[in-house]
Amino acid sequence: MEQLNIQSMRLNDETNLPSIGFGTVKVKGAQGVVSTLTAIEAGYRLIDTSTNYNNEGMVGEAVRRSSVPREELLVSSKLPGASHDYERAILMIQESLYRIGIDYFDKYLIHWPLPKQDQYVEAWQALVDAQKFGLIKTIGVSNFLPEHLERIIEETGVTPATNQIERHPYFNNNELVEYNKSRGIVTEAWSPLGRELNDVLENETIVSIAKKYNKQPAQIIIRWNLQNDILTVVKSSNYAHQKANLDVFDFELTEEDLRQIDSLDKGEAGRVEGQHPNEYEEFD
Ligand SMILES: NC(=O)c1ccc[n+]([C@@H]2O[C@H](COP(=O)([O-])OP(=O)(O)OC[C@H]3O[C@@H](n4cnc5c(N)ncnc54)[C@H](OP(=O)(O)O)[C@@H]3O)[C@@H](O)[C@H]2O)c1
């Protein structure tokens, strides 16, 4: 078992999270259990799932089979759009816990704001209450824009600890990152490597910076997040990649490297699947 010292991040609720988490989109079934176990072996402790990924059972199986005790693993899931109604949200959180076979979440997020449905404030109230009931340790959101954040903070008095948003070099989302920071919210970056939907890992700027440090392009992107105080949620089913993605604590990018990576941003056109949080809707 790797004994890695993954740098941790302090949240506004006084808890600490590792700065790199294991993403599980498309990590499913028996193969998914093996991938998640090798990720834990590689040193990941934070596991990011969602009811919408249809793999919470797989995550639970990996947690049970792992030799790492449950209390050392950090399990995070997300509330689906069909459960924003307060009562449904509370039941969904309980159901999700049963699916995984655990009795509390270390972190739980609202997956998307769905502003046209306009129930994200009551969904947030459900997370706030579920935290009080002991079902969740850290509560946060995902894909929330400043107007959504302002509303939930104003109407409930509770600020999310994290906001998990799309961020990779072609869509750096820097304005939202800055906004999160201004409210004391830690940004988590999803699809940091573009999920094979773009060619960011072959981008010549990234490749040339990687060569300079004798590192891989993926490591450069994870380091770019780290130096911007951003938690990276990265998926890999390949043990060598899983290990490489944690091997980012022995070098430092210069201000010029960071600026060059920032300059790759393509604005809205850079989103991997065009999912604007004010438009994108999922009702699973
Ligand atoms: N909140 C949201 O709305 C939201 C949306 C999307 C994603 N997410 C979360 O964010 C996580 C990460 O995003 P993602 O899964 O979309 O994609 P990603 O992490 O950006 O990219 C995953 C892809 O990169 C490859 N890869 C990983 N490490 C590599 C390395 N060192 N070198 C080369 N290739 C490498 C993987 O292939 P191999 O498996 O072969 O290594 C996989 O094809 C998700 O799994 C999920 O947990 C959240």
The ligand as a Tripos MOL2 file, in Angstrom:
@<TRIPOS>MOLECULE
LIG
   48    52     1     0     0
SMALL
NO_CHARGES

@<TRIPOS>ATOM
      1 N1        -19.9160   17.4450  -10.9880 N.am      1 LIG1
      2 C1        -20.0530   17.1800  -12.2600 C.2       1 LIG1
      3 O1        -20.9970   17.6290  -12.9220 O.2       1 LIG1
      4 C2        -19.0340   16.3090  -12.9290 C.ar      1 LIG1
      5 C3        -18.9970   16.2120  -14.3250 C.ar      1 LIG1
      6 C4        -18.0130   15.4230  -14.8970 C.ar      1 LIG1
      7 C5        -17.1000   14.7450  -14.0990 C.ar      1 LIG1
      8 N2        -17.1730   14.8170  -12.7400 N.ar      1 LIG1
      9 C6        -16.2130   14.1080  -11.8460 C.3       1 LIG1
     10 O2        -14.8940   14.4310  -12.2660 O.3       1 LIG1
     11 C7        -14.1940   13.2090  -12.5010 C.3       1 LIG1
     12 C8        -13.0900   13.4080  -13.5240 C.3       1 LIG1
     13 O3        -13.6090   13.8190  -14.7720 O.3       1 LIG1
     14 P1        -13.8020   12.8380  -16.0320 P.3       1 LIG1
     15 O4        -13.9670   11.4380  -15.5820 O.co2     1 LIG1
     16 O5        -14.8610   13.4530  -16.8680 O.co2     1 LIG1
     17 O6        -12.4710   12.9650  -16.8490 O.3       1 LIG1
     18 P2        -10.9220   13.3090  -16.6040 P.3       1 LIG1
     19 O7        -10.5000   12.9200  -15.2430 O.co2     1 LIG1
     20 O8        -10.6900   14.6730  -17.0860 O.co2     1 LIG1
     21 O9        -10.2440   12.3620  -17.6910 O.3       1 LIG1
     22 C9        -10.3060   10.9670  -17.5960 C.3       1 LIG1
     23 C10        -9.5870   10.4220  -18.8270 C.3       1 LIG1
     24 O10        -8.1910   10.7700  -18.7520 O.3       1 LIG1
     25 C11        -7.4100    9.6010  -18.8510 C.3       1 LIG1
     26 N3         -6.2480    9.7530  -17.9680 N.ar      1 LIG1
     27 C12        -6.2520    9.8400  -16.6110 C.ar      1 LIG1
     28 N4         -5.0050   10.0150  -16.1400 N.ar      1 LIG1
     29 C13        -4.1900   10.0430  -17.2280 C.ar      1 LIG1
     30 C14        -2.7970   10.1880  -17.3740 C.ar      1 LIG1
     31 N5         -1.9840   10.3450  -16.3220 N.pl3     1 LIG1
     32 N6         -2.2980   10.1860  -18.6440 N.ar      1 LIG1
     33 C15        -3.1200   10.0300  -19.7050 C.ar      1 LIG1
     34 N7         -4.4400    9.8750  -19.6280 N.ar      1 LIG1
     35 C16        -4.9800    9.8830  -18.3830 C.ar      1 LIG1
     36 C17        -8.3170    8.4600  -18.4150 C.3       1 LIG1
     37 O11        -7.9280    7.2780  -19.0770 O.3       1 LIG1
     38 P3         -7.5040    5.9630  -18.2290 P.3       1 LIG1
     39 O12        -8.6990    5.5840  -17.4020 O.co2     1 LIG1
     40 O13        -7.1400    4.9860  -19.2920 O.co2     1 LIG1
     41 O14        -6.3110    6.3990  -17.3960 O.co2     1 LIG1
     42 C18        -9.6840    8.9410  -18.8910 C.3       1 LIG1
     43 O15        -9.8830    8.5920  -20.2510 O.3       1 LIG1
     44 C19       -15.3160   12.2680  -12.9380 C.3       1 LIG1
     45 O16       -14.9150   10.9130  -12.9940 O.3       1 LIG1
     46 C20       -16.3590   12.5950  -11.9110 C.3       1 LIG1
     47 O17       -16.0530   11.9740  -10.6740 O.3       1 LIG1
     48 C21       -18.1310   15.6040  -12.1440 C.ar      1 LIG1
@<TRIPOS>BOND
     1     1     2 1
     2     2     3 2
     3     2     4 1
     4     4     5 ar
     5     4    48 ar
     6     5     6 ar
     7     6     7 ar
     8     7     8 ar
     9     8     9 1
    10     8    48 ar
    11     9    10 1
    12     9    46 1
    13    10    11 1
    14    11    12 1
    15    11    44 1
    16    12    13 1
    17    13    14 1
    18    14    15 2
    19    14    16 1
    20    14    17 1
    21    17    18 1
    22    18    19 2
    23    18    20 1
    24    18    21 1
    25    21    22 1
    26    22    23 1
    27    23    24 1
    28    23    42 1
    29    24    25 1
    30    25    26 1
    31    25    36 1
    32    26    27 ar
    33    26    35 ar
    34    27    28 ar
    35    28    29 ar
    36    29    30 ar
    37    29    35 ar
    38    30    31 1
    39    30    32 ar
    40    32    33 ar
    41    33    34 ar
    42    34    35 ar
    43    36    37 1
    44    36    42 1
    45    37    38 1
    46    38    39 2
    47    38    40 1
    48    38    41 1
    49    42    43 1
    50    44    45 1
    51    44    46 1
    52    46    47 1
@<TRIPOS>SUBSTRUCTURE
     1 LIG1         1 GROUP 0 **** ****
